[in-house]
């Protein structure tokens, strides 16, 4: 096979609010940590063990603005993107590296706004009408808001 592939798919929970950075010319970038968990049972102790892995997610422009508007800490989201490693200098002059997932597609799986509104509404009054975009690719978000 002569081609290569750099693709990451994650389902996890936001570890913090989205941090937005705006640039001249109207472009912006959003960054947030995403936690994924692996749970297994230790065969020797029969104890349930959970390992959490943290991922640095980067979203650009309209997709970043959509994420900032609808997502908050604790929300569950599907992220699809590619790995990118950045090299930078720390304040002591040492070279440091960060590996990030540059998101090109995402789907909101749950949001706090959804779960808080559902807990206060009787089951007979709950509606299935989405009030937010559910699946947005970065290219779609670049063109215009999907709703």
C-alpha positions in Angstrom: 0.0 0.0 0.0 1.5 3.3 -1.1 -0.8 5.7 0.8 -0.8 6.7 4.4 -3.6 7.4 6.9 -3.8 9.8 9.8 -7.2 9.4 11.4 -8.5 9.5 15.0 -12.0 8.7 16.2 -12.8 9.4 19.9 -15.9 9.4 22.1 -15.4 11.2 25.4 -16.3 13.9 27.8 -15.1 17.5 27.8 -12.7 18.1 30.6 -13.1 21.9 30.6 -14.8 24.7 28.8 -13.7 25.5 25.3 -10.9 28.1 25.2 -11.3 30.4 22.1 -8.5 32.4 20.5 -9.4 35.0 17.8 -7.0 36.2 15.1 -6.9 39.1 12.7 -9.0 38.5 9.6 -11.8 36.8 11.6 -10.4 33.4 12.0 -10.5 31.6 15.4 -9.4 28.4 17.0 -11.0 26.5 19.9 -9.1 24.1 22.2 -10.4 21.8 24.9 -9.4 18.6 26.7 -11.3 15.4 26.0 -11.3 12.4 28.4 -11.7 8.8 27.3 -12.0 6.0 29.8 -11.0 2.3 29.7 -12.6 0.1 32.3 -11.6 -3.5 33.1 -11.7 -5.9 36.0 -8.4 -6.8 37.7 -8.3 -10.6 37.6 -6.2 -10.9 40.7 -8.2 -8.6 43.0 -11.6 -8.7 41.1 -11.6 -4.9 41.4 -12.9 -2.7 38.7 -10.2 -0.4 37.4 -10.7 2.7 35.2 -7.9 4.4 33.3 -8.5 7.9 31.8 -6.6 9.2 28.8 -6.6 12.9 28.1 -6.6 14.3 24.5 -6.0 17.9 23.4 -8.7 18.8 20.8 -8.3 21.7 18.3 -11.3 23.0 16.3 -11.2 25.9 13.8 -13.4 28.8 12.7 -17.2 28.2 12.5 -16.8 24.7 13.9 -15.1 26.2 17.0 -17.8 28.7 17.4 -20.5 26.0 17.2 -18.7 23.9 19.8 -18.2 26.9 22.1 -21.9 27.7 21.9 -23.3 24.2 22.5 -20.7 22.3 24.5 -19.6 22.7 28.1 -17.5 20.7 30.6 -18.8 17.2 31.1 -20.6 16.9 27.7 -20.2 13.8 25.7 -19.0 14.2 22.1 -17.8 12.1 19.1 -14.6 13.7 17.6 -13.0 12.7 14.3 -9.8 14.2 13.1 -6.1 13.8 12.6 -3.0 13.8 14.9 -0.7 16.7 14.8 2.4 17.3 16.9 3.5 20.8 17.7 7.0 21.9 18.8 7.4 24.9 21.0 9.8 26.5 23.4 9.0 26.8 27.1 9.9 29.7 29.3 13.3 28.0 30.2 14.2 27.7 26.5 13.6 24.0 26.3 11.9 22.4 23.3 8.6 20.9 24.1 6.1 18.8 22.1 2.3 18.6 22.2 0.2 16.1 20.3 -3.2 17.4 19.4 -6.2 16.0 17.6 -7.2 18.5 14.8 -11.0 17.9 14.6 -12.6 17.9 11.1 -15.9 16.3 12.2 -17.9 16.0 15.4 -21.3 14.9 16.7 -22.8 16.1 20.0 -23.9 13.0 21.9 -25.1 14.7 25.1 -25.0 18.2 26.4 -25.7 19.5 29.9 -28.4 21.7 28.4 -30.2 18.6 27.1 -29.9 16.6 30.3 -30.9 19.5 32.6 -34.0 20.3 30.5 -35.0 16.6 30.4 -34.8 16.2 34.1 -37.3 19.1 34.7 -39.8 18.0 32.0 -42.3 15.2 32.5 -41.8 12.3 30.0 -45.1 13.0 28.3 -43.9 16.6 27.5 -40.4 15.7 26.1 -39.9 16.3 22.4 -37.4 14.9 20.0 -36.9 18.1 18.1 -33.2 18.9 18.2 -32.3 22.5 19.2 -28.7 22.2 18.1 -26.6 20.8 15.2 -25.8 17.1 15.8 -23.2 16.3 13.2 -21.1 19.0 11.6 -18.0 18.6 9.5 -15.5 21.4 9.5 -16.1 22.1 5.8 -19.8 22.4 6.3 -19.2 24.7 9.2 -16.9 26.8 7.1 -19.7 27.5 4.5 -22.5 28.5 6.9 -24.2 27.5 10.0 -26.2 24.3 9.4 -29.5 25.5 11.0 
